[in-house]
Amino acid sequence: MAIEKITDTRQMLHWPGHMETDYIYTLGIACEKFFIEIKENGRILGAKCKHCNYVFVPPKLYCEKCFAKLAEWVDLGIQGVVHTFTVAHIDINGTELKDPEIYALIKFNGAEGGLVHKLGEVRPSQVRIGMKVEAVFKPQPNRKGNINDIKYFKPRE
């Protein structure tokens, strides 16, 4: 009796049976500290490698360059630069938006990685790669310790 093997994942259209999804996703040590800082102090932190001096945002526990444990935290401030962006005209349900929404990858000076977030106080025709932006936070009592504690990034002069 031969066991059927799928060699091309594009051929798999369904999986018979049940897939359990009763698990809890935790932030982990690095992201927990990252979101607590946003919630309590309105600061964006990166994790710095003492060996190769890379700073990672979002933070990681281990350096992806040299695999050293990251234990040093760096305040990256609230200002960044638009690295790339897209304009959404429909929401996640496929419904047309009244006003288009702009999402961008925000890079921070001296850091690897970045944050994907919404841009506000700017029209799609005004957004440019390289545009300087800064985080706008929800009022402190309304923050919950997640990425949405940053309402959006707005252009800065």
Summary of the structure (lengths in Angstrom):
residues: 157
radius of gyration: 19.9
end to end distance: 70.6
largest distance: 70.6
contacts: 388
relative contact order: 0.16
helix: 17%
strand: 36%
